[in-house]
Each structure stands twice: as structure tokens, then as C-alpha cells.
Amino acid sequence: MIKAPAWLQILSRSCAALFGGYALSYAASACLTRILPLAAADAVIVATLPAFIFYTAAILWAFACSDALRAWAPLAVAVPLALIGFWPQALGWLA
């Protein structure tokens, strides 16, 4: 396996931490907003609070994993969460 230069690995991990972490926290809060059995305003507030933890965990994950490619795992986790969180809007876009 060809190993990328160190600066490229750091750049990849930094982008994964910033963009993947943001996508994960945004998708997780949207998903939690949909599945929490609360009023809409309360669900948004309650779902937004753990987003800070998700974002911090994704940043830590990006720099703690052994491979720069695995640093992008939070982005892969964000996709199904975003599908759950934005399902009603996606149906509206398709109609």
C-alpha cells in the first residue's frame, strides 16, 4: 500500500474532523429531532445539546484512528442519520 505524505494525511484528517464532524452532528441532531416524542420546539432544543458531544467525538476520532481513510467514518455514519432526519423533506422534494 502506498503511504501518502504526512502533510496530506494531516490535511485529510483535518478536513474529516471539520466537515465529517459537522455532518455527523447536524445529521444526528436532525435524526433526534424526528424521533424524540416531544413538541417540535422542545425536540429541537433537546436534540441540539448532544450535537456538541457528537462533533467533539468526531474530531477526536479523526485524529485518534490509525488510518487517515478511517477518519472519514463519521461522514459515513451521517448518511443514514440524515436520511432519517430529513425523510419528510426528501419526500416533499420528490413530489
N, C-alpha and C positions, 0 to 999 in steps of 0.2 A: 504494500500500500504506500502510495506517495504521500509524504507528510508536507503539509502546507507550511510556509514560513510563519514564524512566531507572530509577526505583526498582523498577518492575515487571520490567524486563529483568534487573536485578541479582538480584532475588528468584528469578526463573525460572532464571537461571544457577546461583545458589547451590543451589537445590533439585535441579537437574540434576546438579550436581557431587556433592552428598551422596548422593542417592538413586540416580541413574543410575550413579554410580561404584561404589557399594556393590553394586548389582545386577550390574554388569559383573564386578566382582572375585569375587563369590560364584558367579555362573554359570560364569565361566571356570575357577575352581578346581574346581567340581563336574565340569565337562566334562573337564578334565585328569585328574582322579582316575579317571574312567571309561576314558579312552583310554590311559593310561600302562600299559605291560606290567610292572607291579611288584606286589608283595604289597599288600594293601589299606592297611595302616598306612603303608608306605613311600610309596605313591601319594598319600595324603592329605598327608603332610609335604612331598613334592616339589611337589605342585600348589598348596599354600598359599603357598609362598615367592614365586612371581611375582604373586600376588594384590595384594601391596603395590605392585608396579610398575603393574599394571592400574588400581588405584584412583588412584594419583598421576597417571597419564596421563589418566584420565577427568576429574579435577579441572582439570588444565592445559588439556585440550581445551575444557571448558565455558567457560572464561574467555578462551581464545585465538581461538575461532571468531568469525566476523564477524556471525553472526545468532544471536539468543537461541534460536530454534527448533532450529537445528543443534546446540545444546548438549545436546539430548536424544538425540543419536545413540548414545551408549554404551548407553542403555536399549534401543534397537532392536537393537543387536548382542548384548545379553544374552539376548534371547528365544531365538534358535536355539541358543546355547550352553547355556541352561537346559534346552531340550528334549533335547539330547544328554546332559547331565549327569544329568537326573532321569527319563530314559526308563523304566528298570526300575521305579521307584517309581510313575510315572504308570500303567504297565500294571497294577500291583497295586491302585491306587485304582479303576481302571475295572472290574476283575474282581469 
